[in-house]
Amino acid sequence: MNASVNFDRAVAFYDDTRGFPPGIAAPVAALMAQAGGLHKGDQVLEIGIGTGRIALPLAQHTGSITGVDISRQMMQRLRQKQTTETIYLAQADAGVLPFAAGTFDAAVVVHVLHLVAQPAQVVRDLARVLKPGGRLLHAFNDHHNDPRMQALVEAARPDSQRARLERYNAIDHHFSAAGWQRTDEQRLTYARRTTPAEYLAHIEQRRWSNTWELPDEEIAHMLARARRAVAEHFGGDMHLPVDNPGLFVVQVWAPPAA
């Protein structure tokens, strides 16, 4: 990847497509605070803060959150949603953080490292800006699809994106390779419902970042394969509701010794 992915184009639909089901954001924030031992006086950094999906509920458990993102429009959306939360924002690249060494008590990274150009550099700079004894909360969704939905996902996945999937699955390697130590992992399960029609709409309307650079012809092929999978696994019913277990994972990492 030559450049980090900018989410300006996703502002209009980001919260609708990446948000948690109703009532889940608060328990997610509480789990992160518990796992990371966050306190009301802590200064926390979040890279890729976006529209505040994580930061807004998490701010209730910290002294302040400072967020960086390369997308100004995503951060403007956060400001529109913000009420009393203490959140500071900076437009910056996560690999070159504009903060002094030892600034933050904790850092938060959620679904970001597979989207940046140089993940190893980001990991190194995160270690630099943490205070001694600071910790990193690396969190992500790890959904386990209903077998029918998983068949649809596999059918629609473009061959050109296999390398990106491997990049996503290798994220932990960047921490361990740089000498970080994982000290804890906690999980929260929840229910989420979807339909084949919703999944196809994500592809057709290019809501996922892995579709943004694909040619129209490849999108058409993905949709054709997806429709065949719906016919085979859903009896052709595009609106058949499917309940999939959602899983949110919080890993706690300690940076390498200076």
N, C-alpha and C positions, 0 to 999 in steps of 0.2 A: 504494500500500500504506500503510495507516494505522498499522500496528504491525508490529514485527519478529516473525518466526515463532518460536514457542517449541516445542522438540522434546521436551518432557516425555512426550508420548503415544507417542513413537517408541522409548523406551528399550529395550523388550523385543525389538524386531526390528531396531534400527538397524545393529548390527554385522553381522548376517546379510545385510542388503540393501545396505549401502554399503561393506562391507569389500572389500579386494583379494583376488584368488585367493591360495591358499597360496603362500608364498615370494616375494610381490611387495612387501610392505610395506617390507622392509629395503632393496631396491634403490631404491624410491621415496624413502625417507629419505636414502639416500646421494646420489641425484641432486639433491635439494633442497639438501643441505649443500654439494655441489660447486658448484652454480649460484650459491648465495648466499655462497660463501666463508665458511661458518660454521666456527667454531673452538671448542675445548673450553671456553674462557673466556667465550664470548658469552652475553649475556642476551637471550633471544628472547621475543617476545610472539606469541601466537596468539589471534586473535579467533574466536569460535565453536569453541572447542576440543572441545566435545561429549564423546564417550566416549574421546577420545585416539587415534582412528584414525591421525592424523598425528603427534601429539605424542609418543606413547610410543616409536615407533621413532626419531623425529628426535632425541629427548633424548640418544641415544648420541653425537651429534655436537656437542653444545652444553654450555655450563656449566649453564644452567638454562632452563626454559621457563615463562613465566607465561601462564596461559590465562584468558580471560574468556568467559562464556557467560551467557545469561539463563535457561538450563535447569539448575536445581540437580540434577535427577534424572540428567541426562546426565553431569554432572561426578561425581556419586556413583558412577556406573558406571565412570568412569575410575579412581577411587580403588580400586575393587574389583580392577581389572586391574593397577594399578601395583605394581611391585616395588621396584627400586632407583633408578628414574628421578627426577631432581630437577625436580619440576613443582609450581608454585604455582598456586592457583586463586582466582578472584574472580567472584562473581555480579554482572555489570554489563552495561549496554548498550554496544555497540561504538561508538556515536556519542558517548558521554560517558565516556571512559576514565578510571578513577580513579588515574592515575599522573602524576607530574611530567614536565615537558618534558625531553626528552633522556635518557630512562631506558634505552632498549633499543638494542642493536646491530643488531637485525633484527626484522622482523615477518612473520608468516605469515598468509595468508588463503586458505582452500581452500573453495570452494563456499559462500560466505557472503553476498556483497554483493547477490545477488538476493533474499535472505531478510530483509534489514533495511529498516526504514521509510525511512531517509534515507541512502542510500549515499554521497552527496556529503559529508555531514557526517562519516561514518566515515572517508572518505579524508583529510579535513582533519585529524581528530584523530590518525590514524596518523602523519601527517607531524610533528605536534607532539611525540609521545612518542619519536620516533627520535632517536638521537644524531647529531651531524654525521658524515656519511659512512655513515649507516645505510642499509639497503636493505630493500625489501619483496619477499617471495616470494609472488606470486599464482599459485596452482596450481589446476588443474581437470582433470577427465576429459573427453576429447573423443572419445567412442566413434564408430566408423564401423561401423554395423550391416550385417550381411548383408542384401542387398536384400529378402529375404522378411521378415526381422524389421523392417526399416525400414518396409515396407508395413503391417505390423501396428501399429507405433508410430503412424504417421500416421493410420491408421483409427481408433485408439482415442483420439486426442488430442481433448479437449473444446474446442469453439469458444471457450468463455469463458476458456481459458488461453492463447490466442494472444498476448495482451498480455504475459503473464508470460514467455513464450518470448522475446519481443522485449526485455524487460527484462534477461533473462539474457544475450542476445547483445550488449547495449550496455554491459556492465560495463567494458570497457577505456576507454570514453569518459570515465568518472568520473576515472580517473587522468590521462589526457592533458588533460582540461579543467581540472584543478587544477594543471597545470604539471609533473607527474611525467614522467620520461623512462625509457623501457624500454631497458635496457642489455644484456639477454641473454634468450634463450629456449632451453630444453632439453626434450627429450622422451624418454619411455620407452614402448616398446610391449610388450604382453604379450597372452597368450591368455585369453579368457574364454568360457565356455560357458553357454548358457541354453536354455530351451524355451518354446514358446507358453504352456504351462500355468503356468509360473513368472511370466511377464509378466502374464497375466490375474489371477493370485493377488495380485500387487502392487496391481492396481486394486480388485479385490473386497474386499480386506482393508484398503484405504486406507493402504498403506505409504508412498506418496509424499506429500510435503507438499502438492503441488498438488491432491490429492483431498480434503483434510481439510474444506474448506468447501463442497464440492459437495453438492447435494441428492441423495437416493437415486435419484431419477428419472434424473438425469444420469449417475450411475454405471451404472445399468441400460442406458442407451443406449450408453455407452462399451463395456460388455461385449458388447452385441449386435453392435456394429460390429466389435469385435475377433474375435468368433467367426466372423463372415462372412469376415474376412480370413484366419483360420486355414483355413477351408474352401477359400478360393481359392488361397492361396499355400503351404499346408502339406498339402494333400490331406486336411484335417480331422484330422491327427495332432497332438494337443496335446502329446505327449511327444517329438516329433522334436527331437533335440539340434541346436543351431545354434552354430557357432564364430564368434564375432565378435572382430575385433582390438580390444584395449583400448589406449588412448593416454592417458598422463598428461603434462600440459604444465606446465612451471614457467617462469613469467616473472619476471624480476628488474627491479624498478623503483627508480629513485632519486628521492627526494622533491624538490620544488621548493626552490630556494635561499631561505634565510630572508630 
